[in-house]
Amino acid sequence: MTPSPRRVAIVGGVRIPFARANTAYNEAGNQEMLTAALKSLVSRFQLENQKIGEVAAGAVIKHSRDWNLARESTLGSGLHPETPAYDVQRACGTSLTAAVQVAHRIAAGEIECGIAGGVDSASDIPLTYGRELQKIVLTSVRGRSFLEKTQPWLEVRPGHLKPSAPGIAEPRTGLSMGQHAEETAKEWKVGRAEQDELALASHRNAAAAWKAGFFEDLVVPFNDLRHDNNVRPDTSLEKLASLRSAFDRSSAGTLTAGNSSPLTDGAACVLLSSEEWARTRGFPILCYLTHSESAAVDFVGMAGPKEGMLMAPVYAVPRMLERAGLALQDFDIYEIHEAFAAQVLCTLKAWESPEFCRDRLGLDGPLGTVDRARLNVNGSSLAFGHPFAATGARIVAMLAKQLAQLGHGRGLISICTAGGMGVTAILER
């Protein structure tokens, strides 16, 4: 007989403040930031020199030196060096995917606890050089004599020294995420005004949460920064409306720097465990991770009509709800990652559309509406910023705390990712 899966507890989470690229963390790398977040979590739960089940973490923008990022950061975190760790990478869904993987091992009884996290630096980006310079360097390295090592360098030309930054375009389409989101906004007829309204709500909610002290135990100082430096408590619809479109410069463009998440640096992590492990150590259980789902869409049009690149959560959520026996309205809190205001609004429109839900989701009727008063109530990525791999862990920690404050309830997490994928989860208390 297969044993029943164990419940997976969310014990707590920590992150460093999120910073706009090329500001406070200009000199910090992925390992430094992830280590800082892990070290703070280890200290908070008195895990110094303890061997835990596993650490799963990752980054999207990585130098070759970060090939063993999670393990190296774990070695610097204060955990016992025998704690295993491994890297995860699923674009913007990286740390939520890491949390789900750790949760599955806990549920199966393989480990008692684990940490999931993510980090990204849009400031410390790896620069690459052309194939010709690469061949010169490798030929030199393979040389045995002084002449063999130096002679290849005589072939270097000025053009060989021109660096290339990592591309932000999708390899299959050549379009950036913002350009894809602009296409989807036009398809779903999502206008500039409603995008700006969502962005304003995100900043106001985030500023109010900071002022109320919500983040006091969730965010630890790093590099002299104590608060997220992208939150704009003084923004307004007038200021947002004054910004020019960013991805379609014509009069038809609707996405701007104000209603799109900025390039951001930061790191976040969460501690998950079995109920017994948490309770024997006197740790309060904030909530439980009960369900998850992932999906991908054909945003290229390889097998049929192409779909919006950031629309995969639209498919993942109803599959997850069916398995959980829940309706979209059965949630107290909705955490929908705000890669772009347009993406959130297109997602909501799709769930409200009888035709889309019937033809694409195979449902008898629309999934229905989401109560906007329960959506991203403490702000989201438009305000905080979006260090790609760190966003999932940020959301899990925030949602877990909100459910603990309520004392009961259920929360939905929905994250879209590059490559036309989506990761979703349900937390319950």
Sine and cosine of phi, psi and omega as CSV:
sin_phi,cos_phi,sin_psi,cos_psi,sin_omega,cos_omega
0.00,0.00,0.73,-0.68,0.03,-1.00
-0.97,0.23,0.81,-0.59,0.00,-1.00
-0.91,0.42,0.52,-0.85,0.03,-1.00
-0.92,0.38,0.62,-0.78,0.02,-1.00
-0.91,0.42,0.57,-0.82,0.02,-1.00
-0.99,0.15,0.44,-0.90,0.08,-1.00
-0.95,0.31,0.60,-0.80,-0.05,-1.00
-0.94,-0.34,0.88,-0.48,-0.06,-1.00
-1.00,-0.04,0.61,-0.79,0.22,-0.98
-1.00,-0.10,0.90,-0.44,-0.09,-1.00
-1.00,-0.04,-0.58,0.81,0.01,-1.00
0.15,-0.99,0.18,-0.98,0.00,-1.00
-0.52,-0.85,0.40,-0.92,-0.01,-1.00
-0.60,-0.80,0.56,-0.83,0.17,-0.99
-0.59,-0.81,0.32,-0.95,0.18,-0.98
-1.00,0.06,0.33,-0.95,0.05,-1.00
-0.85,0.52,0.59,-0.81,0.07,-1.00
-1.00,0.09,0.67,-0.75,-0.06,-1.00
-0.79,-0.61,0.67,-0.74,0.11,-0.99
-0.82,0.57,0.59,-0.81,0.02,-1.00
-0.82,0.57,0.61,-0.79,0.05,-1.00
0.91,0.42,0.54,0.84,0.12,-0.99
-0.83,-0.55,-0.94,-0.34,-0.17,-0.99
-0.91,0.41,-0.50,0.87,-0.08,-1.00
-0.95,-0.32,0.50,0.86,-0.07,-1.00
-0.84,0.55,-0.51,0.86,-0.05,-1.00
-0.97,-0.23,0.04,1.00,-0.05,-1.00
-0.99,-0.11,0.61,-0.79,0.04,-1.00
-0.96,-0.27,0.05,-1.00,-0.03,-1.00
-0.85,0.53,-0.74,0.68,-0.07,-1.00
-0.90,0.43,-0.64,0.77,0.01,-1.00
-0.89,0.46,-0.70,0.71,-0.04,-1.00
-0.94,0.33,-0.71,0.71,-0.01,-1.00
-0.91,0.42,-0.65,0.76,0.05,-1.00
-0.87,0.50,-0.66,0.75,0.01,-1.00
-0.88,0.48,-0.69,0.73,0.01,-1.00
-0.92,0.40,-0.72,0.70,0.01,-1.00
-0.89,0.46,-0.68,0.73,-0.03,-1.00
-0.88,0.48,-0.63,0.77,0.03,-1.00
-0.92,0.40,-0.63,0.77,0.03,-1.00
-0.92,0.39,-0.68,0.73,0.03,-1.00
-0.87,0.50,-0.69,0.72,0.00,-1.00
-0.91,0.42,-0.67,0.74,-0.05,-1.00
-0.88,0.48,-0.59,0.81,-0.05,-1.00
-0.95,-0.31,0.38,0.92,0.09,-1.00
0.75,0.66,0.76,0.65,-0.03,-1.00
-0.98,-0.20,0.21,0.98,-0.03,-1.00
-0.84,0.54,0.73,-0.68,0.03,-1.00
0.88,0.48,0.33,0.95,0.06,-1.00
-0.98,-0.19,0.60,-0.80,0.08,-1.00
-1.00,-0.02,0.89,-0.46,0.04,-1.00
-0.96,-0.29,0.11,-0.99,-0.14,-0.99
-0.88,0.47,-0.71,0.71,-0.08,-1.00
-0.10,-0.99,0.47,-0.88,0.19,-0.98
-0.86,-0.51,0.80,-0.60,0.07,-1.00
-0.84,-0.54,0.85,-0.52,-0.04,-1.00
-0.41,-0.91,0.21,-0.98,0.00,-1.00
-0.18,-0.98,0.02,-1.00,0.04,-1.00
-0.63,-0.77,0.39,-0.92,0.04,-1.00
-1.00,-0.05,-0.71,0.70,0.01,-1.00
-0.99,-0.12,0.95,-0.31,-0.13,-0.99
-0.77,-0.64,0.65,-0.76,0.23,-0.97
-0.98,0.20,0.32,-0.95,0.06,-1.00
-0.89,0.46,-0.44,0.90,0.02,-1.00
-0.92,0.38,-0.29,0.96,-0.02,-1.00
-1.00,-0.03,0.38,0.92,-0.10,-1.00
-0.89,0.46,-0.40,0.92,0.02,-1.00
-0.82,-0.57,0.72,0.69,-0.19,-0.98
-0.83,0.55,-0.76,0.65,-0.07,-1.00
-0.90,0.44,-0.68,0.73,-0.01,-1.00
-0.91,0.41,-0.71,0.71,-0.01,-1.00
-0.90,0.43,-0.65,0.76,0.03,-1.00
-0.92,0.39,-0.59,0.81,0.05,-1.00
-0.90,0.44,-0.65,0.76,0.02,-1.00
-0.89,0.45,-0.45,0.90,0.02,-1.00
-0.99,-0.10,0.06,1.00,-0.13,-0.99
-1.00,0.03,-0.27,0.96,-0.10,-1.00
0.98,-0.21,-0.20,0.98,0.11,-0.99
-0.93,0.38,0.35,-0.94,0.06,-1.00
-0.87,0.49,0.67,-0.75,-0.06,-1.00
-0.89,0.46,-0.19,0.98,0.06,-1.00
-1.00,0.08,0.05,1.00,0.07,-1.00
-0.95,0.30,0.87,-0.49,0.01,-1.00
-0.96,0.27,0.43,-0.90,0.01,-1.00
-0.47,-0.88,0.47,-0.89,0.04,-1.00
-0.50,-0.86,0.38,-0.93,-0.03,-1.00
-1.00,0.03,0.60,-0.80,0.07,-1.00
-0.82,-0.57,0.56,-0.83,0.09,-1.00
-0.52,-0.86,0.94,-0.35,0.17,-0.99
-0.65,-0.76,0.88,0.48,0.04,-1.00
0.71,0.70,-0.73,-0.68,-0.09,-1.00
-0.92,0.38,-0.25,0.97,0.02,-1.00
-0.99,-0.10,0.24,0.97,-0.13,-0.99
-0.84,0.55,-0.83,0.56,-0.12,-0.99
-0.98,0.21,-0.38,0.92,0.15,-0.99
-0.95,0.32,-0.64,0.77,0.09,-1.00
-0.87,0.49,-0.67,0.75,0.04,-1.00
-0.87,0.49,-0.68,0.74,0.01,-1.00
-0.89,0.45,-0.66,0.75,0.02,-1.00
-0.90,0.43,-0.66,0.75,0.00,-1.00
-0.91,0.41,-0.69,0.72,0.07,-1.00
-0.88,0.47,-0.67,0.74,0.00,-1.00
-0.87,0.49,-0.65,0.76,0.01,-1.00
-0.88,0.48,-0.63,0.77,0.01,-1.00
-0.93,0.36,-0.60,0.80,0.06,-1.00
-0.92,0.39,-0.71,0.70,-0.01,-1.00
-0.87,0.49,-0.57,0.82,-0.02,-1.00
-0.99,0.15,-0.09,1.00,0.00,-1.00
0.99,0.14,0.20,0.98,-0.01,-1.00
-0.98,0.22,-0.57,0.82,0.06,-1.00
-0.69,-0.72,0.32,-0.95,0.01,-1.00
-1.00,-0.09,-0.46,0.89,-0.03,-1.00
-0.39,-0.92,0.28,-0.96,0.03,-1.00
-0.23,-0.97,0.28,-0.96,0.02,-1.00
-0.88,-0.48,0.70,-0.72,0.08,-1.00
-0.87,-0.49,0.63,-0.78,-0.02,-1.00
-0.32,-0.95,-0.02,-1.00,0.02,-1.00
-0.27,-0.96,0.35,-0.94,-0.05,-1.00
-0.46,-0.89,0.49,-0.87,0.17,-0.98
-0.40,-0.92,0.60,-0.80,0.12,-0.99
-0.85,-0.52,0.87,-0.49,0.12,-0.99
-1.00,-0.03,-0.02,1.00,0.05,-1.00
-1.00,-0.04,-0.67,0.74,-0.04,-1.00
-0.99,-0.12,0.95,0.32,-0.08,-1.00
-1.00,-0.03,0.59,-0.81,0.04,-1.00
-0.95,0.30,0.73,-0.68,0.06,-1.00
-0.98,-0.22,0.66,-0.75,0.00,-1.00
-0.88,-0.48,0.35,-0.94,0.02,-1.00
-0.85,-0.52,0.24,-0.97,-0.11,-0.99
-0.91,0.41,0.22,-0.98,-0.04,-1.00
-0.88,0.48,-0.54,0.84,-0.03,-1.00
-0.91,0.41,-0.70,0.71,0.03,-1.00
-0.92,0.39,-0.60,0.80,0.04,-1.00
-0.86,0.51,-0.68,0.73,0.00,-1.00
-0.90,0.43,-0.63,0.78,0.02,-1.00
-0.89,0.45,-0.73,0.69,-0.01,-1.00
-0.88,0.47,-0.72,0.69,-0.05,-1.00
-0.92,0.38,-0.60,0.80,0.06,-1.00
-0.90,0.44,-0.66,0.75,0.04,-1.00
-0.90,0.44,-0.68,0.73,-0.02,-1.00
-0.89,0.45,-0.59,0.81,-0.03,-1.00
-0.98,0.22,-0.24,0.97,-0.02,-1.00
-0.90,0.43,0.55,-0.83,-0.01,-1.00
-0.98,-0.20,-0.60,0.80,-0.01,-1.00
-0.99,-0.14,0.21,-0.98,0.03,-1.00
-0.86,0.50,-0.66,0.75,-0.01,-1.00
-0.90,0.43,-0.68,0.73,0.00,-1.00
-0.91,0.42,-0.50,0.87,-0.01,-1.00
-0.99,0.16,-0.49,0.87,-0.08,-1.00
-0.99,-0.11,-0.51,0.86,-0.10,-1.00
-0.86,0.51,-0.64,0.77,0.00,-1.00
-0.85,0.53,-0.47,0.88,-0.04,-1.00
-0.94,0.35,-0.27,0.96,0.07,-1.00
-0.93,0.36,-0.26,0.96,-0.01,-1.00
-1.00,0.05,-0.09,1.00,-0.05,-1.00
-0.92,0.39,0.73,-0.69,0.07,-1.00
-0.86,-0.51,0.41,-0.91,-0.04,-1.00
-0.78,0.62,-0.61,0.79,-0.02,-1.00
-0.91,0.41,-0.40,0.92,0.02,-1.00
-0.93,0.37,-0.36,0.93,-0.11,-0.99
-1.00,-0.03,0.08,1.00,0.03,-1.00
-0.98,0.17,0.89,-0.45,-0.04,-1.00
-0.99,0.15,0.37,-0.93,0.10,-1.00
-0.84,-0.54,0.81,-0.59,0.06,-1.00
-0.98,0.18,0.36,-0.93,0.04,-1.00
-0.84,0.54,0.66,-0.75,-0.01,-1.00
-0.95,0.30,0.57,-0.83,0.05,-1.00
-0.97,-0.25,0.03,1.00,-0.01,-1.00
-1.00,-0.02,0.50,-0.87,0.10,-0.99
-0.93,0.38,0.80,-0.60,-0.04,-1.00
-0.84,0.55,-0.55,0.84,-0.08,-1.00
-0.98,0.20,-0.38,0.93,-0.08,-1.00
-0.85,-0.53,-0.37,0.93,-0.08,-1.00
0.98,0.22,0.08,1.00,0.00,-1.00
-0.98,-0.21,0.56,-0.83,0.08,-1.00
-0.97,0.25,0.23,-0.97,0.04,-1.00
-0.87,0.50,-0.62,0.79,0.02,-1.00
-0.91,0.42,-0.63,0.78,0.05,-1.00
-0.91,0.41,-0.63,0.78,0.08,-1.00
-0.89,0.45,-0.67,0.74,0.00,-1.00
-0.90,0.43,-0.59,0.81,0.05,-1.00
-0.89,0.45,-0.66,0.75,0.06,-1.00
-0.86,0.50,-0.70,0.72,-0.04,-1.00
-0.92,0.38,-0.62,0.79,0.04,-1.00
-0.87,0.50,-0.64,0.76,0.03,-1.00
-0.92,0.38,-0.65,0.76,0.00,-1.00
-0.87,0.49,-0.67,0.75,-0.05,-1.00
-1.00,-0.07,0.07,1.00,0.04,-1.00
0.84,0.55,0.74,0.68,0.07,-1.00
-1.00,-0.10,0.89,-0.46,-0.13,-0.99
-1.00,0.03,0.15,-0.99,-0.03,-1.00
-0.90,0.43,-0.66,0.75,-0.09,-1.00
-0.89,0.46,-0.71,0.70,-0.02,-1.00
-0.94,0.33,-0.48,0.88,0.10,-1.00
-0.92,0.40,-0.70,0.71,0.02,-1.00
-0.90,0.43,-0.58,0.81,0.04,-1.00
-0.90,0.44,-0.66,0.75,0.03,-1.00
-0.92,0.40,-0.65,0.76,0.03,-1.00
-0.89,0.45,-0.67,0.74,0.02,-1.00
-0.88,0.48,-0.70,0.72,0.01,-1.00
-0.88,0.48,-0.62,0.78,0.00,-1.00
-0.89,0.46,-0.72,0.69,0.00,-1.00
-0.91,0.41,-0.68,0.74,0.00,-1.00
-0.91,0.42,-0.68,0.74,0.01,-1.00
-0.91,0.41,-0.67,0.75,0.00,-1.00
-0.91,0.41,-0.69,0.72,0.01,-1.00
-0.89,0.45,-0.65,0.76,0.02,-1.00
-0.91,0.41,-0.63,0.78,0.01,-1.00
-0.91,0.41,-0.66,0.75,0.06,-1.00
-0.89,0.46,-0.69,0.72,-0.02,-1.00
-0.90,0.43,-0.57,0.82,-0.02,-1.00
-0.98,0.18,-0.09,1.00,0.02,-1.00
1.00,0.08,0.23,0.97,-0.04,-1.00
-0.86,0.51,-0.54,0.84,-0.10,-0.99
-1.00,-0.08,0.11,0.99,-0.08,-1.00
-0.85,0.53,-0.60,0.80,-0.01,-1.00
-0.97,-0.24,0.10,1.00,0.00,-1.00
-0.96,-0.28,-0.41,0.91,-0.09,-1.00
-0.84,-0.55,0.78,-0.63,0.02,-1.00
-0.93,-0.38,0.58,-0.82,-0.03,-1.00
-0.88,0.47,0.50,-0.87,0.05,-1.00
-0.44,-0.90,0.73,-0.68,0.01,-1.00
0.77,0.63,0.70,0.71,0.04,-1.00
0.93,0.38,0.16,0.99,0.07,-1.00
-0.98,-0.22,0.75,-0.67,-0.04,-1.00
-0.92,-0.40,-0.31,0.95,-0.02,-1.00
-0.72,-0.70,0.41,-0.91,0.12,-0.99
-0.86,0.51,0.77,-0.63,-0.11,-0.99
-0.99,-0.12,0.19,0.98,0.06,-1.00
-0.98,-0.19,-0.26,0.97,-0.04,-1.00
-0.91,0.41,0.76,-0.65,-0.04,-1.00
-0.90,-0.44,1.00,0.04,-0.01,-1.00
-0.92,0.40,-0.33,0.94,-0.06,-1.00
-0.99,-0.16,0.14,0.99,-0.01,-1.00
-0.95,0.30,0.24,-0.97,-0.05,-1.00
-0.48,-0.88,0.22,-0.98,0.06,-1.00
-0.88,0.47,-0.56,0.83,0.01,-1.00
-0.91,0.41,-0.69,0.73,0.02,-1.00
-0.91,0.41,-0.68,0.73,0.01,-1.00
-0.91,0.42,-0.61,0.79,-0.02,-1.00
-0.94,0.35,-0.35,0.94,-0.04,-1.00
-0.99,0.17,-0.19,0.98,-0.05,-1.00
-0.98,0.19,0.60,-0.80,0.01,-1.00
-0.99,0.15,0.42,-0.91,0.01,-1.00
-0.91,0.42,0.52,-0.85,-0.16,-0.99
-0.97,-0.24,-0.50,0.87,-0.14,-0.99
-0.90,-0.44,-0.38,0.92,0.15,-0.99
-0.77,-0.63,0.97,-0.23,-0.13,-0.99
-0.98,0.21,-0.03,1.00,0.04,-1.00
-0.98,0.21,0.07,-1.00,0.01,-1.00
-0.92,0.40,-0.24,0.97,0.00,-1.00
-1.00,0.08,-0.18,0.98,-0.03,-1.00
-0.94,0.35,0.63,-0.77,-0.04,-1.00
-0.82,-0.57,-0.35,0.94,-0.02,-1.00
-1.00,0.04,0.75,-0.67,-0.02,-1.00
-0.78,-0.62,0.07,-1.00,0.09,-1.00
-0.90,0.45,-0.41,0.91,-0.03,-1.00
-0.99,0.15,-0.51,0.86,0.00,-1.00
-0.95,-0.32,0.36,0.93,0.10,-0.99
-0.81,-0.58,0.58,-0.82,0.02,-1.00
-0.94,0.34,0.65,-0.76,-0.05,-1.00
-1.00,0.10,0.32,-0.95,0.15,-0.99
-0.90,0.45,0.74,-0.67,-0.24,-0.97
-0.61,-0.79,0.50,-0.87,0.13,-0.99
-0.94,-0.34,0.60,-0.80,0.05,-1.00
0.22,-0.98,0.15,-0.99,0.00,-1.00
-0.54,-0.84,0.52,-0.86,0.00,-1.00
-0.50,-0.87,0.45,-0.89,0.06,-1.00
-0.45,-0.89,0.37,-0.93,-0.01,-1.00
-0.69,-0.72,0.50,-0.86,0.03,-1.00
-0.97,-0.26,0.82,-0.58,0.04,-1.00
-0.87,-0.49,0.46,-0.89,-0.01,-1.00
-0.32,-0.95,0.14,-0.99,0.20,-0.98
-0.96,0.27,0.33,-0.94,0.03,-1.00
-0.87,0.49,-0.69,0.72,-0.06,-1.00
-0.88,0.47,-0.70,0.71,-0.02,-1.00
-0.86,0.51,-0.70,0.71,-0.02,-1.00
-0.92,0.40,-0.70,0.71,-0.10,-0.99
-0.95,0.30,-0.58,0.82,0.03,-1.00
-0.92,0.38,-0.35,0.94,0.02,-1.00
-0.98,-0.19,0.01,1.00,0.04,-1.00
0.97,0.25,0.34,0.94,0.03,-1.00
-1.00,0.05,0.76,-0.65,0.06,-1.00
-0.93,0.37,0.61,-0.79,0.07,-1.00
-1.00,-0.05,0.89,-0.46,-0.04,-1.00
-0.95,0.30,-0.69,0.72,-0.01,-1.00
-0.13,-0.99,-0.13,-0.99,-0.02,-1.00
-0.81,-0.59,0.62,-0.78,0.14,-0.99
-1.00,0.03,0.92,-0.38,-0.19,-0.98
-0.95,-0.32,-0.51,0.86,-0.03,-1.00
-0.56,-0.83,0.41,-0.91,0.08,-1.00
-0.46,-0.89,0.27,-0.96,0.02,-1.00
-0.31,-0.95,0.47,-0.88,0.12,-0.99
-0.75,-0.67,0.33,-0.94,-0.02,-1.00
-0.42,-0.91,0.28,-0.96,0.10,-1.00
-0.62,-0.79,0.51,-0.86,0.03,-1.00
-0.87,-0.50,0.40,-0.92,0.04,-1.00
-1.00,0.08,0.99,0.14,-0.05,-1.00
-0.99,0.13,-0.07,1.00,0.01,-1.00
-0.99,-0.12,-0.47,0.88,-0.09,-1.00
1.00,0.05,0.60,0.80,-0.04,-1.00
-0.98,0.19,-0.49,0.87,-0.06,-1.00
-0.87,-0.49,0.02,1.00,-0.04,-1.00
0.21,-0.98,-0.36,-0.93,0.02,-1.00
-0.86,0.50,0.69,-0.72,-0.01,-1.00
-0.97,0.25,0.46,-0.89,0.00,-1.00
-0.89,-0.46,0.22,-0.98,0.04,-1.00
-0.87,0.49,0.73,-0.68,-0.12,-0.99
-0.88,0.47,-0.49,0.87,-0.09,-1.00
-0.98,-0.20,0.34,0.94,-0.10,-1.00
-0.99,-0.16,0.10,1.00,-0.04,-1.00
-0.87,0.50,-0.60,0.80,0.04,-1.00
-0.86,0.52,-0.43,0.90,0.04,-1.00
-0.85,0.53,-0.54,0.84,0.01,-1.00
-1.00,0.03,-0.60,0.80,-0.06,-1.00
-0.92,0.39,-0.67,0.74,-0.09,-1.00
-0.88,0.48,-0.78,0.63,-0.02,-1.00
-0.89,0.45,-0.54,0.84,0.07,-1.00
-0.91,0.42,-0.66,0.75,0.03,-1.00
-0.92,0.40,-0.67,0.74,0.01,-1.00
-0.89,0.45,-0.65,0.76,0.02,-1.00
-0.88,0.47,-0.69,0.73,0.01,-1.00
-0.91,0.41,-0.55,0.83,-0.01,-1.00
-1.00,0.09,-0.19,0.98,-0.04,-1.00
0.94,0.33,0.59,0.81,-0.07,-1.00
-0.84,-0.55,0.35,-0.94,0.14,-0.99
-0.97,-0.23,0.32,-0.95,-0.01,-1.00
-0.87,0.49,-0.44,0.90,-0.04,-1.00
-1.00,0.08,-0.02,1.00,-0.07,-1.00
-1.00,0.05,0.60,0.80,-0.06,-1.00
-0.75,-0.66,0.59,-0.81,0.04,-1.00
-1.00,0.04,-0.46,0.89,-0.04,-1.00
-0.63,-0.78,0.66,-0.75,0.08,-1.00
-0.87,-0.49,0.84,-0.55,0.07,-1.00
-0.92,-0.39,0.99,-0.12,0.02,-1.00
-0.95,-0.30,0.92,-0.40,-0.04,-1.00
-0.82,0.57,0.78,-0.63,-0.06,-1.00
-0.99,-0.11,0.93,0.37,0.13,-0.99
-0.83,0.55,-0.72,0.69,0.09,-1.00
-0.59,-0.81,0.57,-0.82,0.08,-1.00
-0.85,0.53,-0.60,0.80,-0.02,-1.00
-0.88,0.48,-0.64,0.77,-0.02,-1.00
-0.90,0.44,-0.69,0.73,0.02,-1.00
-0.88,0.47,-0.72,0.70,-0.06,-1.00
-0.93,0.37,-0.59,0.81,0.06,-1.00
-0.92,0.40,-0.63,0.78,0.05,-1.00
-0.87,0.50,-0.74,0.67,-0.01,-1.00
-0.89,0.45,-0.64,0.77,0.03,-1.00
-0.90,0.43,-0.64,0.77,0.00,-1.00
-0.89,0.46,-0.68,0.73,0.01,-1.00
-0.93,0.37,-0.41,0.91,0.01,-1.00
-1.00,0.04,-0.19,0.98,-0.10,-0.99
-1.00,0.07,0.90,-0.44,0.05,-1.00
-0.87,0.50,-0.62,0.78,-0.04,-1.00
-0.93,0.38,-0.74,0.68,-0.01,-1.00
-0.89,0.45,-0.71,0.70,-0.03,-1.00
-0.91,0.42,-0.54,0.84,0.04,-1.00
-0.97,0.25,-0.78,0.63,-0.16,-0.99
-0.98,0.18,-0.56,0.83,-0.08,-1.00
-0.96,-0.27,-0.51,0.86,-0.02,-1.00
-0.98,-0.19,-0.18,0.98,0.03,-1.00
0.94,0.33,0.47,0.89,-0.02,-1.00
-0.99,-0.13,0.38,-0.93,0.02,-1.00
-0.96,0.28,-0.44,0.90,-0.02,-1.00
-0.44,-0.90,-0.04,-1.00,0.00,-1.00
-0.91,0.42,0.51,-0.86,0.09,-1.00
-0.90,0.43,-0.52,0.85,0.11,-0.99
0.94,-0.34,-0.13,-0.99,-0.09,-1.00
-0.99,-0.11,0.38,-0.93,0.11,-0.99
-0.95,-0.31,0.74,-0.67,0.05,-1.00
-0.92,0.39,0.94,-0.35,-0.08,-1.00
-0.89,0.46,-0.40,0.92,0.03,-1.00
-0.94,0.35,-0.24,0.97,0.01,-1.00
-0.95,-0.30,0.12,0.99,-0.09,-1.00
-0.99,-0.15,0.86,-0.52,0.08,-1.00
0.72,0.69,0.81,0.59,-0.17,-0.99
-0.93,0.37,-0.33,0.94,0.05,-1.00
-0.93,-0.37,0.38,0.93,-0.01,-1.00
1.00,-0.02,0.24,-0.97,0.04,-1.00
-0.49,-0.87,-0.43,-0.90,-0.24,-0.97
-0.91,0.42,-0.46,0.89,0.05,-1.00
-0.88,0.47,-0.53,0.85,0.00,-1.00
-1.00,-0.05,-0.76,0.65,-0.08,-1.00
-0.96,0.27,-0.47,0.88,-0.21,-0.98
0.99,-0.13,0.07,-1.00,-0.16,-0.99
-0.61,-0.80,0.99,0.14,0.17,-0.99
-0.96,0.28,0.97,-0.24,-0.32,-0.95
-0.59,0.81,-0.87,0.48,-0.12,-0.99
-0.97,0.26,-0.25,0.97,-0.06,-1.00
-1.00,0.00,-0.29,0.96,-0.15,-0.99
-0.89,0.46,-0.67,0.75,-0.02,-1.00
-0.86,0.51,-0.72,0.69,0.01,-1.00
-0.91,0.41,-0.60,0.80,0.09,-1.00
-0.85,0.53,-0.73,0.68,-0.05,-1.00
-0.91,0.41,-0.69,0.72,0.00,-1.00
-0.86,0.52,-0.72,0.70,-0.02,-1.00
-0.91,0.42,-0.67,0.74,0.02,-1.00
-0.90,0.43,-0.73,0.69,-0.04,-1.00
-0.91,0.41,-0.65,0.76,0.02,-1.00
-0.87,0.50,-0.67,0.74,0.02,-1.00
-0.92,0.40,-0.65,0.76,0.01,-1.00
-0.88,0.47,-0.66,0.75,0.02,-1.00
-0.92,0.40,-0.61,0.79,0.04,-1.00
-0.90,0.43,-0.62,0.78,0.03,-1.00
-0.92,0.40,-0.61,0.80,0.05,-1.00
-0.93,0.37,-0.54,0.84,-0.04,-1.00
1.00,0.07,-0.06,1.00,0.00,-1.00
-0.19,-0.98,0.11,-0.99,0.17,-0.99
0.89,-0.46,-0.13,-0.99,-0.14,-0.99
-0.56,-0.83,0.66,-0.75,0.00,-1.00
-0.78,-0.63,0.58,-0.81,0.01,-1.00
-0.94,-0.35,0.73,-0.68,0.08,-1.00
-0.91,-0.41,0.73,-0.68,0.03,-1.00
-0.68,-0.73,0.85,-0.52,-0.03,-1.00
-0.77,-0.64,0.83,-0.56,0.11,-0.99
-1.00,0.01,0.40,-0.92,-0.02,-1.00
-0.64,-0.77,0.30,-0.96,0.14,-0.99
-0.86,0.51,0.35,-0.94,-0.01,-1.00
0.98,0.20,0.17,0.99,0.05,-1.00
0.95,0.32,0.59,0.81,-0.01,-1.00
-0.88,-0.48,0.22,-0.98,0.04,-1.00
-0.52,-0.86,0.56,-0.83,0.03,-1.00
-0.78,-0.63,0.74,-0.67,-0.05,-1.00
-0.72,-0.69,0.35,-0.94,0.01,-1.00
-0.38,-0.93,0.32,-0.95,0.08,-1.00
-0.85,-0.53,0.77,-0.64,0.16,-0.99
-0.93,-0.37,0.65,-0.76,-0.03,-1.00
-0.68,-0.73,0.48,-0.88,0.08,-1.00
-0.72,-0.70,0.00,0.00,0.00,0.00
